[in-house]
């Protein structure tokens, strides 16, 4: 991940990163490690076990450069049994990093 100074120089975007985890036991350690590694991008997070479908859903409000957000989402999506989707808002966020 880029240094904070490099991120400040780039365009900051805000968005939502959603994860569907099919095997929580298998994926939890890797998912939590990545969320911790990219923790400065995470504004807030909620996790919900969807027992009827045997999946866990995690939604995170995130803010950072498109490069950092893409790397975060991509690494999470590479974890076995995890699907990752990112939605970024169209404009930079007023008062955000680099905005």
C-alpha positions as CSV (number, residue, x, y, z in Angstrom):
1,X,0.0,0.0,0.0
2,X,1.2,3.5,-0.7
3,X,2.5,5.8,2.0
4,X,0.0,8.3,3.4
5,X,1.9,11.2,1.7
6,X,1.5,9.5,-1.7
7,X,-2.2,8.8,-1.1
8,X,-2.7,12.5,-0.1
9,X,-1.3,13.5,-3.4
10,X,-3.7,11.3,-5.3
11,X,-7.4,11.6,-5.9
12,X,-9.5,10.2,-3.0
13,X,-12.7,8.4,-3.7
14,X,-15.3,7.0,-1.3
15,X,-17.3,3.8,-1.9
16,X,-18.7,0.6,-0.6
17,X,-16.7,-2.7,-0.7
18,X,-19.0,-5.8,-0.3
19,X,-17.8,-9.3,0.4
20,X,-19.7,-12.6,0.2
21,X,-17.9,-15.3,2.2
22,X,-19.0,-18.9,1.5
23,X,-16.7,-20.6,4.0
24,X,-16.2,-18.3,7.0
25,X,-14.0,-20.8,8.8
26,X,-11.6,-21.2,5.8
27,X,-11.5,-17.5,4.9
28,X,-11.7,-15.6,8.2
29,X,-8.0,-15.4,8.9
30,X,-7.0,-14.1,5.5
31,X,-10.0,-11.7,5.3
32,X,-9.3,-10.2,8.7
33,X,-5.5,-9.9,7.9
34,X,-6.3,-8.0,4.7
35,X,-8.8,-5.7,6.4
36,X,-6.2,-5.0,9.1
37,X,-3.5,-4.4,6.5
38,X,-5.7,-1.9,4.6
39,X,-7.4,-0.6,7.8
40,X,-6.7,3.1,7.1
41,X,-9.0,2.8,4.0
42,X,-11.9,1.5,6.1
43,X,-14.3,4.1,7.6
44,X,-16.8,1.5,8.9
45,X,-17.8,-2.1,8.5
46,X,-20.6,-4.4,9.3
47,X,-20.7,-8.2,9.0
48,X,-23.9,-10.2,8.9
49,X,-24.1,-14.0,8.9
50,X,-26.7,-15.1,6.4
51,X,-27.4,-18.5,7.9
52,X,-30.2,-19.5,5.5
53,X,-27.7,-19.3,2.6
54,X,-24.7,-20.4,4.5
55,X,-22.7,-17.3,3.7
56,X,-21.4,-14.3,5.6
57,X,-21.8,-10.8,4.1
58,X,-19.4,-8.0,5.0
59,X,-20.0,-4.4,3.9
60,X,-17.3,-1.7,4.3
61,X,-17.4,2.1,3.7
62,X,-14.0,2.9,2.3
63,X,-12.1,5.9,1.2
64,X,-8.7,6.2,-0.6
65,X,-7.0,6.3,-4.0
66,X,-8.4,4.2,-6.7
67,X,-5.2,2.2,-6.8
68,X,-5.3,1.4,-3.1
69,X,-9.0,0.6,-3.2
70,X,-8.5,-1.7,-6.2
71,X,-5.6,-3.5,-4.6
72,X,-7.7,-4.0,-1.5
73,X,-10.7,-5.4,-3.3
74,X,-8.6,-7.5,-5.6
75,X,-6.6,-9.1,-2.8
76,X,-9.8,-9.9,-0.9
77,X,-11.3,-11.4,-4.1
78,X,-8.3,-13.8,-4.4
79,X,-9.1,-15.4,-1.0
80,X,-10.8,-18.8,-1.7
81,X,-14.6,-18.8,-1.1
82,X,-14.7,-14.9,-1.1
83,X,-16.4,-12.8,-3.7
84,X,-15.6,-9.1,-3.7
85,X,-17.4,-6.1,-5.3
86,X,-16.5,-2.4,-5.1
87,X,-18.8,0.5,-5.9
88,X,-17.2,3.9,-6.0
89,X,-19.1,7.2,-6.1
90,X,-18.7,9.2,-9.3
91,X,-16.9,12.2,-7.8
92,X,-14.2,12.8,-5.3
93,X,-15.4,13.4,-1.8
94,X,-15.3,17.0,-0.6
95,X,-12.8,17.3,2.3
96,X,-11.4,13.8,1.6
97,X,-7.8,12.9,1.1
98,X,-6.5,14.9,-1.8
99,X,-10.0,16.4,-2.6
